[in-house]
């Protein structure tokens, strides 16, 4: 057994984790006390231990997921981010067109804000 779970060579760790694995096997898996007391196959105990560790990791996973979902929305480079900036950029394009063309249509579009 100690070859399969080398961390259990330390008695304090073994006792603490063994109790947690027993609780896990009873509550989550549905083993009875008799079945746990008669467990002598090291493979089955290792399997229960790994299942217990996996479920403990999975319980912590949603917390990490929530933190990453709250990341701020990133804007693309070179593009305005607010409505005011969009309007200013459009107004500047209209003014540039008016200055380059000098036509009445360009003047009307500049004054209309198009």
Phi and psi in radians as a Rosetta constraint file:
Dihedral C 1 N 2 CA 2 C 2 CIRCULARHARMONIC -1.208 0.35
Dihedral N 2 CA 2 C 2 N 3 CIRCULARHARMONIC -0.365 0.35
Dihedral C 2 N 3 CA 3 C 3 CIRCULARHARMONIC -1.281 0.35
Dihedral N 3 CA 3 C 3 N 4 CIRCULARHARMONIC -0.596 0.35
Dihedral C 3 N 4 CA 4 C 4 CIRCULARHARMONIC -1.363 0.35
Dihedral N 4 CA 4 C 4 N 5 CIRCULARHARMONIC -0.607 0.35
Dihedral C 4 N 5 CA 5 C 5 CIRCULARHARMONIC -2.213 0.35
Dihedral N 5 CA 5 C 5 N 6 CIRCULARHARMONIC 1.417 0.35
Dihedral C 5 N 6 CA 6 C 6 CIRCULARHARMONIC -1.135 0.35
Dihedral N 6 CA 6 C 6 N 7 CIRCULARHARMONIC -0.412 0.35
Dihedral C 6 N 7 CA 7 C 7 CIRCULARHARMONIC -1.185 0.35
Dihedral N 7 CA 7 C 7 N 8 CIRCULARHARMONIC -0.275 0.35
Dihedral C 7 N 8 CA 8 C 8 CIRCULARHARMONIC -1.441 0.35
Dihedral N 8 CA 8 C 8 N 9 CIRCULARHARMONIC 0.052 0.35
Dihedral C 8 N 9 CA 9 C 9 CIRCULARHARMONIC -1.191 0.35
Dihedral N 9 CA 9 C 9 N 10 CIRCULARHARMONIC -0.486 0.35
Dihedral C 9 N 10 CA 10 C 10 CIRCULARHARMONIC -1.414 0.35
Dihedral N 10 CA 10 C 10 N 11 CIRCULARHARMONIC 2.117 0.35
Dihedral C 10 N 11 CA 11 C 11 CIRCULARHARMONIC -1.095 0.35
Dihedral N 11 CA 11 C 11 N 12 CIRCULARHARMONIC -0.666 0.35
Dihedral C 11 N 12 CA 12 C 12 CIRCULARHARMONIC -1.131 0.35
Dihedral N 12 CA 12 C 12 N 13 CIRCULARHARMONIC -0.767 0.35
Dihedral C 12 N 13 CA 13 C 13 CIRCULARHARMONIC -1.140 0.35
Dihedral N 13 CA 13 C 13 N 14 CIRCULARHARMONIC -0.775 0.35
Dihedral C 13 N 14 CA 14 C 14 CIRCULARHARMONIC -1.055 0.35
Dihedral N 14 CA 14 C 14 N 15 CIRCULARHARMONIC -0.819 0.35
Dihedral C 14 N 15 CA 15 C 15 CIRCULARHARMONIC -1.117 0.35
Dihedral N 15 CA 15 C 15 N 16 CIRCULARHARMONIC -0.766 0.35
Dihedral C 15 N 16 CA 16 C 16 CIRCULARHARMONIC -1.147 0.35
Dihedral N 16 CA 16 C 16 N 17 CIRCULARHARMONIC -0.833 0.35
Dihedral C 16 N 17 CA 17 C 17 CIRCULARHARMONIC -1.235 0.35
Dihedral N 17 CA 17 C 17 N 18 CIRCULARHARMONIC -0.588 0.35
Dihedral C 17 N 18 CA 18 C 18 CIRCULARHARMONIC -1.099 0.35
Dihedral N 18 CA 18 C 18 N 19 CIRCULARHARMONIC -0.738 0.35
Dihedral C 18 N 19 CA 19 C 19 CIRCULARHARMONIC -1.112 0.35
Dihedral N 19 CA 19 C 19 N 20 CIRCULARHARMONIC -0.692 0.35
Dihedral C 19 N 20 CA 20 C 20 CIRCULARHARMONIC -1.160 0.35
Dihedral N 20 CA 20 C 20 N 21 CIRCULARHARMONIC -0.693 0.35
Dihedral C 20 N 21 CA 21 C 21 CIRCULARHARMONIC -1.149 0.35
Dihedral N 21 CA 21 C 21 N 22 CIRCULARHARMONIC -0.688 0.35
Dihedral C 21 N 22 CA 22 C 22 CIRCULARHARMONIC -1.102 0.35
Dihedral N 22 CA 22 C 22 N 23 CIRCULARHARMONIC -0.784 0.35
Dihedral C 22 N 23 CA 23 C 23 CIRCULARHARMONIC -1.078 0.35
Dihedral N 23 CA 23 C 23 N 24 CIRCULARHARMONIC -0.735 0.35
Dihedral C 23 N 24 CA 24 C 24 CIRCULARHARMONIC -1.087 0.35
Dihedral N 24 CA 24 C 24 N 25 CIRCULARHARMONIC -0.794 0.35
Dihedral C 24 N 25 CA 25 C 25 CIRCULARHARMONIC -1.107 0.35
Dihedral N 25 CA 25 C 25 N 26 CIRCULARHARMONIC -0.612 0.35
Dihedral C 25 N 26 CA 26 C 26 CIRCULARHARMONIC -1.334 0.35
Dihedral N 26 CA 26 C 26 N 27 CIRCULARHARMONIC -0.810 0.35
Dihedral C 26 N 27 CA 27 C 27 CIRCULARHARMONIC -1.370 0.35
Dihedral N 27 CA 27 C 27 N 28 CIRCULARHARMONIC -0.875 0.35
Dihedral C 27 N 28 CA 28 C 28 CIRCULARHARMONIC -1.508 0.35
Dihedral N 28 CA 28 C 28 N 29 CIRCULARHARMONIC -0.702 0.35
Dihedral C 28 N 29 CA 29 C 29 CIRCULARHARMONIC -1.596 0.35
Dihedral N 29 CA 29 C 29 N 30 CIRCULARHARMONIC -0.597 0.35
Dihedral C 29 N 30 CA 30 C 30 CIRCULARHARMONIC 1.725 0.35
Dihedral N 30 CA 30 C 30 N 31 CIRCULARHARMONIC 0.360 0.35
Dihedral C 30 N 31 CA 31 C 31 CIRCULARHARMONIC -1.271 0.35
Dihedral N 31 CA 31 C 31 N 32 CIRCULARHARMONIC 2.558 0.35
Dihedral C 31 N 32 CA 32 C 32 CIRCULARHARMONIC -1.544 0.35
Dihedral N 32 CA 32 C 32 N 33 CIRCULARHARMONIC 2.946 0.35
Dihedral C 32 N 33 CA 33 C 33 CIRCULARHARMONIC -1.111 0.35
Dihedral N 33 CA 33 C 33 N 34 CIRCULARHARMONIC -0.625 0.35
Dihedral C 33 N 34 CA 34 C 34 CIRCULARHARMONIC -1.119 0.35
Dihedral N 34 CA 34 C 34 N 35 CIRCULARHARMONIC -0.770 0.35
Dihedral C 34 N 35 CA 35 C 35 CIRCULARHARMONIC -1.111 0.35
Dihedral N 35 CA 35 C 35 N 36 CIRCULARHARMONIC -0.680 0.35
Dihedral C 35 N 36 CA 36 C 36 CIRCULARHARMONIC -1.209 0.35
Dihedral N 36 CA 36 C 36 N 37 CIRCULARHARMONIC -0.714 0.35
Dihedral C 36 N 37 CA 37 C 37 CIRCULARHARMONIC -1.139 0.35
Dihedral N 37 CA 37 C 37 N 38 CIRCULARHARMONIC -0.534 0.35
Dihedral C 37 N 38 CA 38 C 38 CIRCULARHARMONIC -1.591 0.35
Dihedral N 38 CA 38 C 38 N 39 CIRCULARHARMONIC 0.032 0.35
Dihedral C 38 N 39 CA 39 C 39 CIRCULARHARMONIC -1.224 0.35
Dihedral N 39 CA 39 C 39 N 40 CIRCULARHARMONIC 2.052 0.35
Dihedral C 39 N 40 CA 40 C 40 CIRCULARHARMONIC -2.227 0.35
Dihedral N 40 CA 40 C 40 N 41 CIRCULARHARMONIC -0.128 0.35
Dihedral C 40 N 41 CA 41 C 41 CIRCULARHARMONIC -1.440 0.35
Dihedral N 41 CA 41 C 41 N 42 CIRCULARHARMONIC 2.070 0.35
Dihedral C 41 N 42 CA 42 C 42 CIRCULARHARMONIC -1.103 0.35
Dihedral N 42 CA 42 C 42 N 43 CIRCULARHARMONIC -0.543 0.35
Dihedral C 42 N 43 CA 43 C 43 CIRCULARHARMONIC -1.138 0.35
Dihedral N 43 CA 43 C 43 N 44 CIRCULARHARMONIC -0.730 0.35
Dihedral C 43 N 44 CA 44 C 44 CIRCULARHARMONIC -1.170 0.35
Dihedral N 44 CA 44 C 44 N 45 CIRCULARHARMONIC -0.683 0.35
Dihedral C 44 N 45 CA 45 C 45 CIRCULARHARMONIC -1.178 0.35
Dihedral N 45 CA 45 C 45 N 46 CIRCULARHARMONIC -0.703 0.35
Dihedral C 45 N 46 CA 46 C 46 CIRCULARHARMONIC -1.107 0.35
Dihedral N 46 CA 46 C 46 N 47 CIRCULARHARMONIC -0.692 0.35
Dihedral C 46 N 47 CA 47 C 47 CIRCULARHARMONIC -1.105 0.35
Dihedral N 47 CA 47 C 47 N 48 CIRCULARHARMONIC -0.774 0.35
Dihedral C 47 N 48 CA 48 C 48 CIRCULARHARMONIC -1.085 0.35
Dihedral N 48 CA 48 C 48 N 49 CIRCULARHARMONIC -0.724 0.35
Dihedral C 48 N 49 CA 49 C 49 CIRCULARHARMONIC -1.079 0.35
Dihedral N 49 CA 49 C 49 N 50 CIRCULARHARMONIC -0.797 0.35
Dihedral C 49 N 50 CA 50 C 50 CIRCULARHARMONIC -1.185 0.35
Dihedral N 50 CA 50 C 50 N 51 CIRCULARHARMONIC -0.631 0.35
Dihedral C 50 N 51 CA 51 C 51 CIRCULARHARMONIC -1.135 0.35
Dihedral N 51 CA 51 C 51 N 52 CIRCULARHARMONIC -0.702 0.35
Dihedral C 51 N 52 CA 52 C 52 CIRCULARHARMONIC -1.105 0.35
Dihedral N 52 CA 52 C 52 N 53 CIRCULARHARMONIC -0.780 0.35
Dihedral C 52 N 53 CA 53 C 53 CIRCULARHARMONIC -1.116 0.35
Dihedral N 53 CA 53 C 53 N 54 CIRCULARHARMONIC -0.751 0.35
Dihedral C 53 N 54 CA 54 C 54 CIRCULARHARMONIC -1.074 0.35
Dihedral N 54 CA 54 C 54 N 55 CIRCULARHARMONIC -0.814 0.35
Dihedral C 54 N 55 CA 55 C 55 CIRCULARHARMONIC -1.123 0.35
Dihedral N 55 CA 55 C 55 N 56 CIRCULARHARMONIC -0.623 0.35
Dihedral C 55 N 56 CA 56 C 56 CIRCULARHARMONIC -1.110 0.35
Dihedral N 56 CA 56 C 56 N 57 CIRCULARHARMONIC -0.694 0.35
Dihedral C 56 N 57 CA 57 C 57 CIRCULARHARMONIC -1.172 0.35
Dihedral N 57 CA 57 C 57 N 58 CIRCULARHARMONIC -0.690 0.35
Dihedral C 57 N 58 CA 58 C 58 CIRCULARHARMONIC -1.185 0.35
Dihedral N 58 CA 58 C 58 N 59 CIRCULARHARMONIC -0.525 0.35
Dihedral C 58 N 59 CA 59 C 59 CIRCULARHARMONIC -1.180 0.35
Dihedral N 59 CA 59 C 59 N 60 CIRCULARHARMONIC -0.514 0.35
Dihedral C 59 N 60 CA 60 C 60 CIRCULARHARMONIC -1.471 0.35
Dihedral N 60 CA 60 C 60 N 61 CIRCULARHARMONIC -0.268 0.35
Dihedral C 60 N 61 CA 61 C 61 CIRCULARHARMONIC -1.094 0.35
Dihedral N 61 CA 61 C 61 N 62 CIRCULARHARMONIC -0.802 0.35
Dihedral C 61 N 62 CA 62 C 62 CIRCULARHARMONIC -1.040 0.35
Dihedral N 62 CA 62 C 62 N 63 CIRCULARHARMONIC -0.536 0.35
Dihedral C 62 N 63 CA 63 C 63 CIRCULARHARMONIC -1.116 0.35
Dihedral N 63 CA 63 C 63 N 64 CIRCULARHARMONIC -0.762 0.35
Dihedral C 63 N 64 CA 64 C 64 CIRCULARHARMONIC -1.169 0.35
Dihedral N 64 CA 64 C 64 N 65 CIRCULARHARMONIC -0.624 0.35
Dihedral C 64 N 65 CA 65 C 65 CIRCULARHARMONIC -1.159 0.35
Dihedral N 65 CA 65 C 65 N 66 CIRCULARHARMONIC -0.707 0.35
Dihedral C 65 N 66 CA 66 C 66 CIRCULARHARMONIC -1.104 0.35
Dihedral N 66 CA 66 C 66 N 67 CIRCULARHARMONIC -0.684 0.35
Dihedral C 66 N 67 CA 67 C 67 CIRCULARHARMONIC -1.110 0.35
Dihedral N 67 CA 67 C 67 N 68 CIRCULARHARMONIC -0.688 0.35
Dihedral C 67 N 68 CA 68 C 68 CIRCULARHARMONIC -1.313 0.35
Dihedral N 68 CA 68 C 68 N 69 CIRCULARHARMONIC -0.428 0.35
Dihedral C 68 N 69 CA 69 C 69 CIRCULARHARMONIC -1.300 0.35
Dihedral N 69 CA 69 C 69 N 70 CIRCULARHARMONIC -0.308 0.35
Dihedral C 69 N 70 CA 70 C 70 CIRCULARHARMONIC -1.582 0.35
Dihedral N 70 CA 70 C 70 N 71 CIRCULARHARMONIC 0.241 0.35
Dihedral C 70 N 71 CA 71 C 71 CIRCULARHARMONIC -1.142 0.35
Dihedral N 71 CA 71 C 71 N 72 CIRCULARHARMONIC 2.525 0.35
Dihedral C 71 N 72 CA 72 C 72 CIRCULARHARMONIC -1.188 0.35
Dihedral N 72 CA 72 C 72 N 73 CIRCULARHARMONIC 2.639 0.35
Dihedral C 72 N 73 CA 73 C 73 CIRCULARHARMONIC -1.281 0.35
Dihedral N 73 CA 73 C 73 N 74 CIRCULARHARMONIC 2.218 0.35
Dihedral C 73 N 74 CA 74 C 74 CIRCULARHARMONIC -1.596 0.35
Dihedral N 74 CA 74 C 74 N 75 CIRCULARHARMONIC 2.471 0.35
Dihedral C 74 N 75 CA 75 C 75 CIRCULARHARMONIC -1.717 0.35
Dihedral N 75 CA 75 C 75 N 76 CIRCULARHARMONIC 2.653 0.35
Dihedral C 75 N 76 CA 76 C 76 CIRCULARHARMONIC -1.346 0.35
Dihedral N 76 CA 76 C 76 N 77 CIRCULARHARMONIC 2.576 0.35
Dihedral C 76 N 77 CA 77 C 77 CIRCULARHARMONIC -1.167 0.35
Dihedral N 77 CA 77 C 77 N 78 CIRCULARHARMONIC 2.445 0.35
Dihedral C 77 N 78 CA 78 C 78 CIRCULARHARMONIC 1.470 0.35
Dihedral N 78 CA 78 C 78 N 79 CIRCULARHARMONIC -0.066 0.35
Dihedral C 78 N 79 CA 79 C 79 CIRCULARHARMONIC -1.950 0.35
Dihedral N 79 CA 79 C 79 N 80 CIRCULARHARMONIC 2.462 0.35
Dihedral C 79 N 80 CA 80 C 80 CIRCULARHARMONIC -1.172 0.35
Dihedral N 80 CA 80 C 80 N 81 CIRCULARHARMONIC 2.674 0.35
Dihedral C 80 N 81 CA 81 C 81 CIRCULARHARMONIC -1.847 0.35
Dihedral N 81 CA 81 C 81 N 82 CIRCULARHARMONIC -0.421 0.35
Dihedral C 81 N 82 CA 82 C 82 CIRCULARHARMONIC -1.984 0.35
Dihedral N 82 CA 82 C 82 N 83 CIRCULARHARMONIC 2.897 0.35
Dihedral C 82 N 83 CA 83 C 83 CIRCULARHARMONIC -1.142 0.35
Dihedral N 83 CA 83 C 83 N 84 CIRCULARHARMONIC -0.610 0.35
Dihedral C 83 N 84 CA 84 C 84 CIRCULARHARMONIC -1.136 0.35
Dihedral N 84 CA 84 C 84 N 85 CIRCULARHARMONIC -0.726 0.35
Dihedral C 84 N 85 CA 85 C 85 CIRCULARHARMONIC -1.153 0.35
Dihedral N 85 CA 85 C 85 N 86 CIRCULARHARMONIC -0.656 0.35
Dihedral C 85 N 86 CA 86 C 86 CIRCULARHARMONIC -1.106 0.35
Dihedral N 86 CA 86 C 86 N 87 CIRCULARHARMONIC -0.779 0.35
Dihedral C 86 N 87 CA 87 C 87 CIRCULARHARMONIC -1.132 0.35
Dihedral N 87 CA 87 C 87 N 88 CIRCULARHARMONIC -0.726 0.35
Dihedral C 87 N 88 CA 88 C 88 CIRCULARHARMONIC -1.111 0.35
Dihedral N 88 CA 88 C 88 N 89 CIRCULARHARMONIC -0.726 0.35
Dihedral C 88 N 89 CA 89 C 89 CIRCULARHARMONIC -1.135 0.35
Dihedral N 89 CA 89 C 89 N 90 CIRCULARHARMONIC -0.707 0.35
Dihedral C 89 N 90 CA 90 C 90 CIRCULARHARMONIC -1.176 0.35
Dihedral N 90 CA 90 C 90 N 91 CIRCULARHARMONIC -0.704 0.35
Dihedral C 90 N 91 CA 91 C 91 CIRCULARHARMONIC -1.123 0.35
Dihedral N 91 CA 91 C 91 N 92 CIRCULARHARMONIC -0.695 0.35
Dihedral C 91 N 92 CA 92 C 92 CIRCULARHARMONIC -1.152 0.35
Dihedral N 92 CA 92 C 92 N 93 CIRCULARHARMONIC -0.678 0.35
Dihedral C 92 N 93 CA 93 C 93 CIRCULARHARMONIC -1.106 0.35
Dihedral N 93 CA 93 C 93 N 94 CIRCULARHARMONIC -0.724 0.35
Dihedral C 93 N 94 CA 94 C 94 CIRCULARHARMONIC -1.118 0.35
Dihedral N 94 CA 94 C 94 N 95 CIRCULARHARMONIC -0.704 0.35
Dihedral C 94 N 95 CA 95 C 95 CIRCULARHARMONIC -1.159 0.35
Dihedral N 95 CA 95 C 95 N 96 CIRCULARHARMONIC -0.721 0.35
Dihedral C 95 N 96 CA 96 C 96 CIRCULARHARMONIC -1.088 0.35
Dihedral N 96 CA 96 C 96 N 97 CIRCULARHARMONIC -0.723 0.35
Dihedral C 96 N 97 CA 97 C 97 CIRCULARHARMONIC -1.125 0.35
Dihedral N 97 CA 97 C 97 N 98 CIRCULARHARMONIC -0.718 0.35
Dihedral C 97 N 98 CA 98 C 98 CIRCULARHARMONIC -1.095 0.35
Dihedral N 98 CA 98 C 98 N 99 CIRCULARHARMONIC -0.767 0.35
Dihedral C 98 N 99 CA 99 C 99 CIRCULARHARMONIC -1.158 0.35
Dihedral N 99 CA 99 C 99 N 100 CIRCULARHARMONIC -0.645 0.35
Dihedral C 99 N 100 CA 100 C 100 CIRCULARHARMONIC -1.383 0.35
Dihedral N 100 CA 100 C 100 N 101 CIRCULARHARMONIC -0.701 0.35
Dihedral C 100 N 101 CA 101 C 101 CIRCULARHARMONIC -1.552 0.35
Dihedral N 101 CA 101 C 101 N 102 CIRCULARHARMONIC -0.801 0.35
Dihedral C 101 N 102 CA 102 C 102 CIRCULARHARMONIC 1.270 0.35
Dihedral N 102 CA 102 C 102 N 103 CIRCULARHARMONIC 0.334 0.35
Dihedral C 102 N 103 CA 103 C 103 CIRCULARHARMONIC -1.589 0.35
Dihedral N 103 CA 103 C 103 N 104 CIRCULARHARMONIC 2.854 0.35
Dihedral C 103 N 104 CA 104 C 104 CIRCULARHARMONIC -1.181 0.35
Dihedral N 104 CA 104 C 104 N 105 CIRCULARHARMONIC -0.673 0.35
Dihedral C 104 N 105 CA 105 C 105 CIRCULARHARMONIC -1.050 0.35
Dihedral N 105 CA 105 C 105 N 106 CIRCULARHARMONIC -0.730 0.35
Dihedral C 105 N 106 CA 106 C 106 CIRCULARHARMONIC -1.146 0.35
Dihedral N 106 CA 106 C 106 N 107 CIRCULARHARMONIC -0.651 0.35
Dihedral C 106 N 107 CA 107 C 107 CIRCULARHARMONIC -1.161 0.35
Dihedral N 107 CA 107 C 107 N 108 CIRCULARHARMONIC -0.750 0.35
Dihedral C 107 N 108 CA 108 C 108 CIRCULARHARMONIC -1.099 0.35
Dihedral N 108 CA 108 C 108 N 109 CIRCULARHARMONIC -0.766 0.35
Dihedral C 108 N 109 CA 109 C 109 CIRCULARHARMONIC -1.140 0.35
Dihedral N 109 CA 109 C 109 N 110 CIRCULARHARMONIC -0.611 0.35
Dihedral C 109 N 110 CA 110 C 110 CIRCULARHARMONIC -1.166 0.35
Dihedral N 110 CA 110 C 110 N 111 CIRCULARHARMONIC -0.779 0.35
Dihedral C 110 N 111 CA 111 C 111 CIRCULARHARMONIC -1.223 0.35
Dihedral N 111 CA 111 C 111 N 112 CIRCULARHARMONIC -0.514 0.35
Dihedral C 111 N 112 CA 112 C 112 CIRCULARHARMONIC -1.417 0.35
Dihedral N 112 CA 112 C 112 N 113 CIRCULARHARMONIC -0.228 0.35
Dihedral C 112 N 113 CA 113 C 113 CIRCULARHARMONIC 1.416 0.35
Dihedral N 113 CA 113 C 113 N 114 CIRCULARHARMONIC 0.527 0.35
